[in-house]
């Protein structure tokens, strides 16, 4: 199946809209993350149906905890650093952590091509930060720490999901367990944080989009992509997210990007092409190559 990388990129584009949608709501980051997961997790469980029970494994349950924690870190980072920088650091650090975790936990050493393309992509992300990092004030350090922790959490649940899918669990079922579990964790948080802001039409529409679009649909696509795409490659392709976030921050929120940031976007786009295209051109059957190599 050759559509794996395309599914991952499509998911990443949806993720890239989350930060902008979140900043258009009056709720704090904790309430917003909780509402997004409760809605998205419930939708993914419904999509998975009876297959959910077959995907309940220790690693996937731990991944559900990581999913919940990632949401909190992501929105906390974005609220402190801005959409472009928070998203770039959280997702830009993801491929490095993902490649290392995949290597350490499952013995899957990243290829030289992946390493070169990922290094170029991270340079592009760094250019985005340089171009916009001076405008976020004193909360920049704490925001960057939240974003880096988010990158570690993202890498962990991506590796756990890919491993479970590689062992034969359905991709929809794995996502249902991960996000359904995260929804259960975040439901009390949502109730304690308050739901009054959901009475505003703007807040309700935004959280429905975050839950159904940037969570349920995006992770359904991501799970499909992980069937045939190595998790380290998927993490690099997911760097389409900060590019989309940066463009939306520029167009919708009025954030400013310096010329060096624009150059970073171009470098980022080229690196994503370098990761995705050679696998299609190699003429190999991706499912057999990848699934047979999983432990």
Secondary structure, DSSP 4 states (H G I P E B T S, - for coil): ---HHHHHHHHHHHHHTHHHHHHTSSS-HHHHHHHHHHHHHHHHHHHHGGGGGGG--HHHHHHHHHHHHHHHHHHHHHHHH-HHHHHHHHHHTHHHHHHHHHHHHH--PPPHHHHHHHHHHHHHHHHHHHHHGGGSGGGHHHHHHHHHHHHHHHHHHHHHHHHHHHTT--HHHHHHHHHHHHHHHHHHHHHHH--GGGGSHHHHHHHHIIIIIIIIIHHHHHHHHHTTS-HHHHHHHTTHHHHHHHHHHHHTS-----HHHHHHHHHHHHHHHHHHHHHHHTT--HHHHHHHH--
